[in-house]
Amino acid sequence: MELQGLQRRHDDIRDLGATLLFVGPETEEDARKLLANVETDISVLRDSDGAVMDAYGISFELPERLKAAYRGLGFPDRNPETAWRLPVPATFVIDQSGVIRSRHCLADYRYRMEPRDVVAAVEALRTP
């Protein structure tokens, strides 16, 4: 799980002066369940209305052919305000000016930005 890998590198990221946030459309209850499975001190921010995923251009409407399978996973109740509009799994490294310096966005949720690559991207921010 991405969150576990990032947790293992959280001290490295913090030592570089960066803040690590997990942003998702989950309900508070589902966010708590997620965190109960992972010992983490990473802050979780709720994007309950999908405004963040829309602003970053990473939202998509789940195709009709997949909805039955996702119902079995608790959707759309897991994200009641966004329903079938879901975020593409994404990682952004944003500098202090708000400029995205590195990103990884891929619809295939099995492939995520590696924690070591997140650390490298944050380190690169410190290099003039």
N, C-alpha and C positions, 0 to 999 in steps of 0.2 A: 504494500500500500504506500502510496506517495507520502502520506502524512508521516508514517513511521520513518521513512528514509530522511525526510526533511527534519524531523525531530532529532535524529542522530547528528545532524549537522547544524542544528539551531545555535549552539554555542559559537561555532565558527562564524556563522552569519552575523550573530549579535556582536562578536568581537570585532568584526569589520565595520561596525556602526550601522548595520542595516536592521530593519524591522521586517519580520516575516508574518504574513497574514494569510489565513485561509478564508476565502469568500465563497459562499454558496447560497442557493435559494432554499435550502432545507428549512423545515420548521424548527423551532427551538428544541422540541422533543427529539427530533431526528438528529439534530446537531449534537445534543447531549449523548445520544446513543453512539454516534460516531466517536466522540471523544472518550466514552467509557471503554471502548475497545483499544484505545491507544493512550498510553501515558504521555501527555503532551502539555507544554506550556505555550504552544502557538495560539495566538488569538484567532478566534473564529468570528467572522463578521457575517451577518445575514443580509443577503441581497433578496429579501422576500418578494419584491415586486419586479425583479429582473433588471432594474435600472443600470446596475454596474455591468452585467453581461451584455446588455444592449449598447451601452456606451463604448465598450471595448470591441464590439462587433463579433461576439463569440456565441450569440444565441442562435438556436435553430428550433424549428418545429418538428417534433418527433413524427416520422412518417406513419400513416395509418396502419401499414402492414406490421409495425413493431409495437403498437399500443397494447395488444393483448398480452404479449410477453412482459411488458413493463408494468401492466396492471398487477401481475403476479409478484412484482417487486415493491408494490405499494404506491405506484404512481396512478393518478396525479396527486393523491393525497399527501405525498411526501413534500411536494412543492405546491401547495394549494393556490397560491397567488399567481404562479407562472404556469401551472397545469402542465400542458404538453410542450411548453417552450422551455428548453433545457440549455445549459451552458456546454459549449465545447470545452473539454478539459484543457486548461491553459495555465501557463506560468509566465509571469511578467517580472522583469527586474527593472525598476523605475528609479531614476536618479532623484536627487533632492529638488530638482527643478520641475519634476513631473514628466520628464521625457523617458519614454520606454527605450531602454538600452539593450535589452535582450528579451526574447520571448520564445515560447514554444506552445503552439496551438495545433492540435491534431484531433480530428473527430474520432479517431480510434483510441478510445480511453485506455487501451492496454499499453500505449506508449506515452510516457511522460518525460519531462525534463529531468534528467538525473540530478540528484542532490549535489554531486560534485560539480556539475555544470552550473548550478545555481551559485555555488560558492565562487567558482571561477568568474562568473559574470559580475558578482558583487566585488570581487577583488579588482576586476578591470575598471570599475568605477573609481578606484583610488589611484589609478595610474593616469598621470597627466597626458 
